Amino acid sequence: MKIYLSGPMTNIADDNFPAFNAAAERLRLLGHDIVNPAENFGGARDLPRTEYLRLDVMAVCQVDAVAVLPGWWYSRGAQLETYVAREIGLSI
């Protein structure tokens, strides 16, 4: 199954990359193909927010399901990603 990881990054230490990477590793060990936003743009963190969101929304449209990290509800980006996922019928 191809799964997109969604969760908070803004205002979290190290942009929450450790949590994203740990979740990606666990899911990959279970045999899933993971889309990890922490790996996008070669890990660059200095691009405009709109660049990340555009890629993230497109990525959600190309997966089978979305997995959410703790605190996802407090992230506007994760709320957008899960909204799109629900609207196109993906499991969350």
N, CA and C atoms as a LAMMPS dump frame, in Angstrom:
ITEM: TIMESTEP
0
ITEM: NUMBER OF ATOMS
276
ITEM: BOX BOUNDS ff ff ff
-5.0000000000000000e+02 5.0000000000000000e+02
-5.0000000000000000e+02 5.0000000000000000e+02
-5.0000000000000000e+02 5.0000000000000000e+02
ITEM: ATOMS id mol type element x y z
1 1 1 N 0.851 -1.181 0
2 1 2 C 0 0 0
3 1 3 C 0.894 1.24 0
4 2 1 N 0.502 2.226 -0.763
5 2 2 C 1.232 3.492 -0.786
6 2 3 C 0.554 4.446 0.193
7 3 1 N 1.333 4.91 1.18
8 3 2 C 0.797 5.717 2.278
9 3 3 C 1.53 7.048 2.375
10 4 1 N 0.758 8.106 2.534
11 4 2 C 1.301 9.445 2.746
12 4 3 C 1.306 9.726 4.248
13 5 1 N 2.411 10.254 4.762
14 5 2 C 2.488 10.628 6.177
15 5 3 C 2.07 12.085 6.343
16 6 1 N 1.2 12.328 7.283
17 6 2 C 0.711 13.678 7.542
18 6 3 C 0.876 13.983 9.027
19 7 1 N 1.345 15.173 9.325
20 7 2 C 1.504 15.548 10.723
21 7 3 C 2.049 16.945 10.855
22 8 1 N 2.185 17.401 12.088
23 8 2 C 2.657 18.762 12.327
24 8 3 C 4.168 18.892 12.109
25 9 1 N 4.569 20.033 11.594
26 9 2 C 5.988 20.355 11.423
27 9 3 C 6.314 21.733 11.998
28 10 1 N 5.468 22.699 11.694
29 10 2 C 5.715 24.084 12.08
30 10 3 C 5.779 24.225 13.596
31 11 1 N 6.772 24.947 14.055
32 11 2 C 6.977 25.243 15.474
33 11 3 C 7.286 24.008 16.324
34 12 1 N 7.784 22.956 15.686
35 12 2 C 8.207 21.76 16.408
36 12 3 C 9.713 21.596 16.176
37 13 1 N 10.412 21.201 17.209
38 13 2 C 11.872 21.028 17.106
39 13 3 C 12.224 20.156 15.915
40 14 1 N 13.228 20.586 15.168
41 14 2 C 13.731 19.862 13.996
42 14 3 C 12.615 19.589 12.992
43 15 1 N 11.596 20.473 13.002
44 15 2 C 10.442 20.364 12.101
45 15 3 C 9.75 19.01 12.179
46 16 1 N 9.921 18.327 13.305
47 16 2 C 9.305 17.026 13.557
48 16 3 C 9.808 15.935 12.611
49 17 1 N 10.926 16.201 11.956
50 17 2 C 11.491 15.215 11.037
51 17 3 C 11.773 13.882 11.719
52 18 1 N 12.292 13.864 12.955
53 18 2 C 12.536 12.562 13.588
54 18 3 C 11.271 11.701 13.691
55 19 1 N 10.138 12.312 14.019
56 19 2 C 8.886 11.558 14.126
57 19 3 C 8.437 11.068 12.75
58 20 1 N 8.542 11.923 11.743
59 20 2 C 8.179 11.519 10.388
60 20 3 C 9.057 10.361 9.924
61 21 1 N 10.354 10.477 10.144
62 21 2 C 11.283 9.44 9.68
63 21 3 C 11.092 8.124 10.423
64 22 1 N 10.816 8.201 11.72
65 22 2 C 10.578 6.979 12.496
66 22 3 C 9.303 6.283 12.018
67 23 1 N 8.24 7.05 11.769
68 23 2 C 6.991 6.465 11.279
69 23 3 C 7.199 5.849 9.897
70 24 1 N 7.937 6.55 9.046
71 24 2 C 8.207 6.023 7.705
72 24 3 C 8.96 4.698 7.797
73 25 1 N 9.929 4.637 8.668
74 25 2 C 10.722 3.409 8.816
75 25 3 C 9.845 2.247 9.284
76 26 1 N 8.995 2.509 10.294
77 26 2 C 8.113 1.445 10.802
78 26 3 C 7.188 0.925 9.701
79 27 1 N 6.603 1.841 8.941
80 27 2 C 5.67 1.439 7.896
81 27 3 C 6.374 0.742 6.733
82 28 1 N 7.581 1.17 6.428
83 28 2 C 8.346 0.499 5.366
84 28 3 C 8.706 -0.926 5.774
85 29 1 N 9.005 -1.123 7.053
86 29 2 C 9.311 -2.472 7.533
87 29 3 C 8.104 -3.396 7.407
88 30 1 N 6.922 -2.819 7.38
89 30 2 C 5.694 -3.597 7.194
90 30 3 C 5.383 -3.818 5.716
91 31 1 N 6.251 -3.286 4.841
92 31 2 C 6.107 -3.519 3.415
93 31 3 C 5.396 -2.436 2.629
94 32 1 N 5.102 -1.313 3.263
95 32 2 C 4.396 -0.229 2.58
96 32 3 C 5.355 0.703 1.85
97 33 1 N 4.857 1.321 0.801
98 33 2 C 5.567 2.372 0.071
99 33 3 C 5.141 3.689 0.713
100 34 1 N 6.093 4.435 1.254
101 34 2 C 5.769 5.617 2.046
102 34 3 C 6.179 6.903 1.347
103 35 1 N 5.253 7.869 1.36
104 35 2 C 5.55 9.226 0.916
105 35 3 C 5.73 10.041 2.196
106 36 1 N 6.969 10.418 2.448
107 36 2 C 7.34 11.116 3.682
108 36 3 C 7.698 12.563 3.341
109 37 1 N 6.875 13.538 3.745
110 37 2 C 7.172 14.936 3.427
111 37 3 C 8.537 15.404 3.936
112 38 1 N 9.058 14.759 4.964
113 38 2 C 10.376 15.136 5.487
114 38 3 C 11.482 14.8 4.493
115 39 1 N 11.173 13.967 3.514
116 39 2 C 12.16 13.585 2.504
117 39 3 C 12.02 14.398 1.214
118 40 1 N 10.963 15.194 1.116
119 40 2 C 10.754 16.002 -0.092
120 40 3 C 11.791 17.107 -0.204
121 41 1 N 12.047 17.521 -1.402
122 41 2 C 12.976 18.618 -1.674
123 41 3 C 14.348 18.363 -1.058
124 42 1 N 14.731 17.095 -0.972
125 42 2 C 16.026 16.749 -0.395
126 42 3 C 16.162 17.163 1.056
127 43 1 N 15.035 17.287 1.748
128 43 2 C 15.052 17.693 3.152
129 43 3 C 15.157 19.189 3.361
130 44 1 N 15.103 19.974 2.28
131 44 2 C 15.195 21.439 2.394
132 44 3 C 14.052 21.98 3.247
133 45 1 N 14.377 22.951 4.084
134 45 2 C 13.382 23.518 4.997
135 45 3 C 13.219 25.024 4.813
136 46 1 N 13.805 25.57 3.763
137 46 2 C 13.809 27.026 3.622
138 46 3 C 12.992 27.531 2.436
139 47 1 N 12.165 26.675 1.864
140 47 2 C 11.341 27.092 0.741
141 47 3 C 10.053 27.749 1.248
142 48 1 N 9.367 28.494 0.399
143 48 2 C 8.079 29.061 0.817
144 48 3 C 7.082 27.942 1.154
145 49 1 N 6.277 28.166 2.152
146 49 2 C 5.303 27.164 2.61
147 49 3 C 4.426 26.683 1.464
148 50 1 N 4.081 27.578 0.556
149 50 2 C 3.221 27.201 -0.561
150 50 3 C 3.848 26.117 -1.426
151 51 1 N 5.163 26.118 -1.54
152 51 2 C 5.843 25.081 -2.333
153 51 3 C 5.61 23.705 -1.72
154 52 1 N 5.743 23.635 -0.413
155 52 2 C 5.532 22.355 0.276
156 52 3 C 4.08 21.905 0.153
157 53 1 N 3.152 22.833 0.383
158 53 2 C 1.738 22.465 0.344
159 53 3 C 1.3 21.988 -1.03
160 54 1 N 1.79 22.619 -2.086
161 54 2 C 1.421 22.2 -3.439
162 54 3 C 1.85 20.748 -3.687
163 55 1 N 3.09 20.446 -3.327
164 55 2 C 3.589 19.084 -3.517
165 55 3 C 2.835 18.098 -2.633
166 56 1 N 2.552 18.505 -1.392
167 56 2 C 1.865 17.621 -0.454
168 56 3 C 0.468 17.255 -0.951
169 57 1 N -0.28 18.237 -1.423
170 57 2 C -1.634 17.966 -1.903
171 57 3 C -1.588 17.048 -3.129
172 58 1 N -0.657 17.307 -4.024
173 58 2 C -0.52 16.425 -5.196
174 58 3 C -0.169 15.006 -4.759
175 59 1 N 0.699 14.884 -3.764
176 59 2 C 1.113 13.56 -3.287
177 59 3 C -0.063 12.806 -2.67
178 60 1 N -0.895 13.501 -1.904
179 60 2 C -2.06 12.851 -1.292
180 60 3 C -2.962 12.262 -2.373
181 61 1 N -3.051 12.93 -3.494
182 61 2 C -3.904 12.463 -4.592
183 61 3 C -3.345 11.228 -5.297
184 62 1 N -2.145 10.818 -4.958
185 62 2 C -1.502 9.698 -5.638
186 62 3 C -1.233 8.503 -4.732
187 63 1 N -1.813 8.49 -3.541
188 63 2 C -1.585 7.387 -2.606
189 63 3 C -2.872 6.622 -2.347
190 64 1 N -2.739 5.529 -1.594
191 64 2 C -3.891 4.703 -1.24
192 64 3 C -4.492 5.075 0.111
193 65 1 N -3.672 5.684 0.978
194 65 2 C -4.118 6.009 2.328
195 65 3 C -3.21 7.09 2.913
196 66 1 N -3.679 7.692 4.001
197 66 2 C -2.902 8.691 4.725
198 66 3 C -2.771 8.23 6.17
199 67 1 N -1.555 8.253 6.69
200 67 2 C -1.301 7.957 8.1
201 67 3 C -0.983 9.275 8.789
202 68 1 N -1.59 9.502 9.943
203 68 2 C -1.378 10.757 10.654
204 68 3 C -0.512 10.548 11.89
205 69 1 N 0.319 11.53 12.151
206 69 2 C 1.183 11.527 13.327
207 69 3 C 0.486 12.243 14.475
208 70 1 N 0.903 11.97 15.713
209 70 2 C 0.314 12.668 16.855
210 70 3 C 0.38 14.19 16.662
211 71 1 N -0.698 14.837 17.051
212 71 2 C -0.766 16.292 16.951
213 71 3 C -1.163 16.805 15.585
214 72 1 N -1.526 15.898 14.671
215 72 2 C -1.849 16.319 13.305
216 72 3 C -2.978 17.333 13.288
217 73 1 N -3.917 17.224 14.197
218 73 2 C -5.077 18.11 14.197
219 73 3 C -4.69 19.58 14.402
220 74 1 N -3.559 19.833 15.019
221 74 2 C -3.131 21.207 15.287
222 74 3 C -2.366 21.822 14.118
223 75 1 N -2.186 21.064 13.056
224 75 2 C -1.444 21.521 11.883
225 75 3 C -2.418 21.871 10.759
226 76 1 N -2.357 23.107 10.285
227 76 2 C -3.224 23.501 9.17
228 76 3 C -2.905 22.674 7.926
229 77 1 N -1.611 22.403 7.697
230 77 2 C -1.224 21.604 6.541
231 77 3 C -1.765 20.188 6.628
232 78 1 N -1.653 19.564 7.797
233 78 2 C -2.168 18.204 7.972
234 78 3 C -3.691 18.188 7.873
235 79 1 N -4.351 19.227 8.36
236 79 2 C -5.8 19.312 8.206
237 79 3 C -6.178 19.371 6.725
238 80 1 N -5.428 20.13 5.944
239 80 2 C -5.673 20.213 4.508
240 80 3 C -5.463 18.844 3.853
241 81 1 N -4.367 18.205 4.199
242 81 2 C -4.057 16.901 3.611
243 81 3 C -5.141 15.874 3.932
244 82 1 N -5.595 15.834 5.168
245 82 2 C -6.614 14.859 5.541
246 82 3 C -7.976 15.221 4.945
247 83 1 N -8.243 16.505 4.795
248 83 2 C -9.479 16.93 4.138
249 83 3 C -9.509 16.422 2.701
250 84 1 N -8.42 16.646 1.981
251 84 2 C -8.324 16.182 0.598
252 84 3 C -8.467 14.656 0.557
253 85 1 N -7.791 13.976 1.462
254 85 2 C -7.853 12.513 1.493
255 85 3 C -9.292 12.034 1.7
256 86 1 N -9.989 12.621 2.642
257 86 2 C -11.39 12.234 2.888
258 86 3 C -12.256 12.496 1.663
259 87 1 N -12.061 13.638 1.047
260 87 2 C -12.894 14.016 -0.096
261 87 3 C -12.685 13.113 -1.304
262 88 1 N -11.502 12.505 -1.421
263 88 2 C -11.271 11.609 -2.559
264 88 3 C -11.388 10.132 -2.15
265 89 1 N -11.865 9.902 -0.94
266 89 2 C -12.203 8.548 -0.511
267 89 3 C -11.066 7.699 0.024
268 90 1 N -9.99 8.33 0.482
269 90 2 C -8.868 7.568 1.037
270 90 3 C -9.106 7.21 2.492
271 91 1 N -8.487 6.124 2.928
272 91 2 C -8.501 5.754 4.337
273 91 3 C -7.507 6.637 5.068
274 92 1 N -7.865 7.024 6.272
275 92 2 C -6.959 7.826 7.103
276 92 3 C -6.738 7.078 8.4
